[in-house]
Amino acid sequence: MAQTNVLVVEDESIVSKDIQHSLKKLGYNVVGAAATGEQAVKLAVETQPDIILMDIMLKGEMNGIEAATQIRSET
């Protein structure tokens, strides 16, 4: 069975690392991590993850909902 590819979008570094560690222990393949909506869109287009764990309240110009909407339209 193929591993599920996951993109983690979280602006709190410690929380992001904890999520990534937990996912890896559970057998998921973490394809990347982003701290901003803009980074999330770029990484999602590049890596084509199976699932994205998205924080809604992100630092920067784009929140998680806006990033998810843009990712949906570009992939």
MODELLER restraints for C-alpha pairs under 7 A, 6 or more apart:
rsr = mdl.restraints
at = mdl.atoms
rsr.add(forms.Gaussian(group=physical.xy_distance, feature=features.Distance(at['CA:3:A'], at['CA:28:A']), mean=5.89, stdev=0.5))
rsr.add(forms.Gaussian(group=physical.xy_distance, feature=features.Distance(at['CA:3:A'], at['CA:29:A']), mean=6.09, stdev=0.5))
rsr.add(forms.Gaussian(group=physical.xy_distance, feature=features.Distance(at['CA:4:A'], at['CA:28:A']), mean=5.45, stdev=0.5))
rsr.add(forms.Gaussian(group=physical.xy_distance, feature=features.Distance(at['CA:4:A'], at['CA:29:A']), mean=5.93, stdev=0.5))
rsr.add(forms.Gaussian(group=physical.xy_distance, feature=features.Distance(at['CA:4:A'], at['CA:50:A']), mean=6.11, stdev=0.5))
rsr.add(forms.Gaussian(group=physical.xy_distance, feature=features.Distance(at['CA:5:A'], at['CA:28:A']), mean=6.40, stdev=0.5))
rsr.add(forms.Gaussian(group=physical.xy_distance, feature=features.Distance(at['CA:5:A'], at['CA:29:A']), mean=4.81, stdev=0.5))
rsr.add(forms.Gaussian(group=physical.xy_distance, feature=features.Distance(at['CA:5:A'], at['CA:30:A']), mean=5.81, stdev=0.5))
rsr.add(forms.Gaussian(group=physical.xy_distance, feature=features.Distance(at['CA:5:A'], at['CA:31:A']), mean=5.98, stdev=0.5))
rsr.add(forms.Gaussian(group=physical.xy_distance, feature=features.Distance(at['CA:5:A'], at['CA:49:A']), mean=5.00, stdev=0.5))
rsr.add(forms.Gaussian(group=physical.xy_distance, feature=features.Distance(at['CA:5:A'], at['CA:50:A']), mean=5.13, stdev=0.5))
rsr.add(forms.Gaussian(group=physical.xy_distance, feature=features.Distance(at['CA:5:A'], at['CA:51:A']), mean=6.56, stdev=0.5))
rsr.add(forms.Gaussian(group=physical.xy_distance, feature=features.Distance(at['CA:6:A'], at['CA:28:A']), mean=6.92, stdev=0.5))
rsr.add(forms.Gaussian(group=physical.xy_distance, feature=features.Distance(at['CA:6:A'], at['CA:29:A']), mean=6.06, stdev=0.5))
rsr.add(forms.Gaussian(group=physical.xy_distance, feature=features.Distance(at['CA:6:A'], at['CA:30:A']), mean=4.81, stdev=0.5))
rsr.add(forms.Gaussian(group=physical.xy_distance, feature=features.Distance(at['CA:6:A'], at['CA:31:A']), mean=5.78, stdev=0.5))
rsr.add(forms.Gaussian(group=physical.xy_distance, feature=features.Distance(at['CA:6:A'], at['CA:49:A']), mean=5.41, stdev=0.5))
rsr.add(forms.Gaussian(group=physical.xy_distance, feature=features.Distance(at['CA:6:A'], at['CA:50:A']), mean=6.04, stdev=0.5))
rsr.add(forms.Gaussian(group=physical.xy_distance, feature=features.Distance(at['CA:6:A'], at['CA:51:A']), mean=5.04, stdev=0.5))
rsr.add(forms.Gaussian(group=physical.xy_distance, feature=features.Distance(at['CA:6:A'], at['CA:52:A']), mean=5.62, stdev=0.5))
rsr.add(forms.Gaussian(group=physical.xy_distance, feature=features.Distance(at['CA:7:A'], at['CA:30:A']), mean=5.97, stdev=0.5))
rsr.add(forms.Gaussian(group=physical.xy_distance, feature=features.Distance(at['CA:7:A'], at['CA:31:A']), mean=5.64, stdev=0.5))
rsr.add(forms.Gaussian(group=physical.xy_distance, feature=features.Distance(at['CA:7:A'], at['CA:32:A']), mean=5.15, stdev=0.5))
rsr.add(forms.Gaussian(group=physical.xy_distance, feature=features.Distance(at['CA:7:A'], at['CA:33:A']), mean=5.80, stdev=0.5))
rsr.add(forms.Gaussian(group=physical.xy_distance, feature=features.Distance(at['CA:7:A'], at['CA:49:A']), mean=6.05, stdev=0.5))
rsr.add(forms.Gaussian(group=physical.xy_distance, feature=features.Distance(at['CA:7:A'], at['CA:51:A']), mean=6.51, stdev=0.5))
rsr.add(forms.Gaussian(group=physical.xy_distance, feature=features.Distance(at['CA:7:A'], at['CA:52:A']), mean=4.72, stdev=0.5))
rsr.add(forms.Gaussian(group=physical.xy_distance, feature=features.Distance(at['CA:7:A'], at['CA:53:A']), mean=6.28, stdev=0.5))
rsr.add(forms.Gaussian(group=physical.xy_distance, feature=features.Distance(at['CA:8:A'], at['CA:16:A']), mean=6.94, stdev=0.5))
rsr.add(forms.Gaussian(group=physical.xy_distance, feature=features.Distance(at['CA:8:A'], at['CA:32:A']), mean=6.40, stdev=0.5))
rsr.add(forms.Gaussian(group=physical.xy_distance, feature=features.Distance(at['CA:8:A'], at['CA:33:A']), mean=4.66, stdev=0.5))
rsr.add(forms.Gaussian(group=physical.xy_distance, feature=features.Distance(at['CA:8:A'], at['CA:34:A']), mean=6.38, stdev=0.5))
rsr.add(forms.Gaussian(group=physical.xy_distance, feature=features.Distance(at['CA:8:A'], at['CA:52:A']), mean=5.98, stdev=0.5))
rsr.add(forms.Gaussian(group=physical.xy_distance, feature=features.Distance(at['CA:8:A'], at['CA:53:A']), mean=5.01, stdev=0.5))
rsr.add(forms.Gaussian(group=physical.xy_distance, feature=features.Distance(at['CA:8:A'], at['CA:54:A']), mean=6.44, stdev=0.5))
rsr.add(forms.Gaussian(group=physical.xy_distance, feature=features.Distance(at['CA:9:A'], at['CA:33:A']), mean=5.67, stdev=0.5))
rsr.add(forms.Gaussian(group=physical.xy_distance, feature=features.Distance(at['CA:9:A'], at['CA:34:A']), mean=4.75, stdev=0.5))
rsr.add(forms.Gaussian(group=physical.xy_distance, feature=features.Distance(at['CA:9:A'], at['CA:35:A']), mean=5.81, stdev=0.5))
rsr.add(forms.Gaussian(group=physical.xy_distance, feature=features.Distance(at['CA:9:A'], at['CA:40:A']), mean=6.34, stdev=0.5))
rsr.add(forms.Gaussian(group=physical.xy_distance, feature=features.Distance(at['CA:9:A'], at['CA:53:A']), mean=5.97, stdev=0.5))
rsr.add(forms.Gaussian(group=physical.xy_distance, feature=features.Distance(at['CA:9:A'], at['CA:54:A']), mean=4.80, stdev=0.5))
rsr.add(forms.Gaussian(group=physical.xy_distance, feature=features.Distance(at['CA:9:A'], at['CA:55:A']), mean=5.88, stdev=0.5))
rsr.add(forms.Gaussian(group=physical.xy_distance, feature=features.Distance(at['CA:10:A'], at['CA:16:A']), mean=5.45, stdev=0.5))
rsr.add(forms.Gaussian(group=physical.xy_distance, feature=features.Distance(at['CA:10:A'], at['CA:34:A']), mean=6.36, stdev=0.5))
rsr.add(forms.Gaussian(group=physical.xy_distance, feature=features.Distance(at['CA:10:A'], at['CA:35:A']), mean=5.17, stdev=0.5))
rsr.add(forms.Gaussian(group=physical.xy_distance, feature=features.Distance(at['CA:10:A'], at['CA:54:A']), mean=6.62, stdev=0.5))
rsr.add(forms.Gaussian(group=physical.xy_distance, feature=features.Distance(at['CA:10:A'], at['CA:55:A']), mean=5.31, stdev=0.5))
rsr.add(forms.Gaussian(group=physical.xy_distance, feature=features.Distance(at['CA:11:A'], at['CA:35:A']), mean=4.10, stdev=0.5))
rsr.add(forms.Gaussian(group=physical.xy_distance, feature=features.Distance(at['CA:11:A'], at['CA:36:A']), mean=6.42, stdev=0.5))
rsr.add(forms.Gaussian(group=physical.xy_distance, feature=features.Distance(at['CA:11:A'], at['CA:58:A']), mean=5.84, stdev=0.5))
rsr.add(forms.Gaussian(group=physical.xy_distance, feature=features.Distance(at['CA:11:A'], at['CA:59:A']), mean=6.52, stdev=0.5))
rsr.add(forms.Gaussian(group=physical.xy_distance, feature=features.Distance(at['CA:20:A'], at['CA:30:A']), mean=6.59, stdev=0.5))
rsr.add(forms.Gaussian(group=physical.xy_distance, feature=features.Distance(at['CA:24:A'], at['CA:30:A']), mean=6.87, stdev=0.5))
rsr.add(forms.Gaussian(group=physical.xy_distance, feature=features.Distance(at['CA:31:A'], at['CA:47:A']), mean=6.74, stdev=0.5))
rsr.add(forms.Gaussian(group=physical.xy_distance, feature=features.Distance(at['CA:34:A'], at['CA:40:A']), mean=5.25, stdev=0.5))
rsr.add(forms.Gaussian(group=physical.xy_distance, feature=features.Distance(at['CA:36:A'], at['CA:58:A']), mean=5.98, stdev=0.5))
rsr.add(forms.Gaussian(group=physical.xy_distance, feature=features.Distance(at['CA:36:A'], at['CA:59:A']), mean=6.12, stdev=0.5))
rsr.add(forms.Gaussian(group=physical.xy_distance, feature=features.Distance(at['CA:36:A'], at['CA:60:A']), mean=6.24, stdev=0.5))
rsr.add(forms.Gaussian(group=physical.xy_distance, feature=features.Distance(at['CA:37:A'], at['CA:58:A']), mean=6.86, stdev=0.5))
rsr.add(forms.Gaussian(group=physical.xy_distance, feature=features.Distance(at['CA:37:A'], at['CA:62:A']), mean=5.07, stdev=0.5))
rsr.add(forms.Gaussian(group=physical.xy_distance, feature=features.Distance(at['CA:37:A'], at['CA:63:A']), mean=5.92, stdev=0.5))
rsr.add(forms.Gaussian(group=physical.xy_distance, feature=features.Distance(at['CA:37:A'], at['CA:64:A']), mean=6.04, stdev=0.5))
rsr.add(forms.Gaussian(group=physical.xy_distance, feature=features.Distance(at['CA:37:A'], at['CA:67:A']), mean=5.00, stdev=0.5))
rsr.add(forms.Gaussian(group=physical.xy_distance, feature=features.Distance(at['CA:38:A'], at['CA:62:A']), mean=6.70, stdev=0.5))
rsr.add(forms.Gaussian(group=physical.xy_distance, feature=features.Distance(at['CA:38:A'], at['CA:67:A']), mean=6.96, stdev=0.5))
rsr.add(forms.Gaussian(group=physical.xy_distance, feature=features.Distance(at['CA:40:A'], at['CA:67:A']), mean=6.89, stdev=0.5))
rsr.add(forms.Gaussian(group=physical.xy_distance, feature=features.Distance(at['CA:41:A'], at['CA:67:A']), mean=6.18, stdev=0.5))
rsr.add(forms.Gaussian(group=physical.xy_distance, feature=features.Distance(at['CA:41:A'], at['CA:70:A']), mean=6.93, stdev=0.5))
rsr.add(forms.Gaussian(group=physical.xy_distance, feature=features.Distance(at['CA:41:A'], at['CA:71:A']), mean=5.48, stdev=0.5))
rsr.add(forms.Gaussian(group=physical.xy_distance, feature=features.Distance(at['CA:44:A'], at['CA:71:A']), mean=6.76, stdev=0.5))
rsr.add(forms.Gaussian(group=physical.xy_distance, feature=features.Distance(at['CA:45:A'], at['CA:75:A']), mean=6.31, stdev=0.5))
rsr.add(forms.Gaussian(group=physical.xy_distance, feature=features.Distance(at['CA:54:A'], at['CA:64:A']), mean=6.09, stdev=0.5))
rsr.add(forms.Gaussian(group=physical.xy_distance, feature=features.Distance(at['CA:55:A'], at['CA:64:A']), mean=5.69, stdev=0.5))
rsr.add(forms.Gaussian(group=physical.xy_distance, feature=features.Distance(at['CA:56:A'], at['CA:63:A']), mean=5.91, stdev=0.5))
rsr.add(forms.Gaussian(group=physical.xy_distance, feature=features.Distance(at['CA:56:A'], at['CA:64:A']), mean=4.06, stdev=0.5))
rsr.add(forms.Gaussian(group=physical.xy_distance, feature=features.Distance(at['CA:56:A'], at['CA:65:A']), mean=6.01, stdev=0.5))
rsr.add(forms.Gaussian(group=physical.xy_distance, feature=features.Distance(at['CA:57:A'], at['CA:63:A']), mean=5.63, stdev=0.5))
rsr.add(forms.Gaussian(group=physical.xy_distance, feature=features.Distance(at['CA:57:A'], at['CA:64:A']), mean=6.13, stdev=0.5))
rsr.add(forms.Gaussian(group=physical.xy_distance, feature=features.Distance(at['CA:58:A'], at['CA:64:A']), mean=6.19, stdev=0.5))
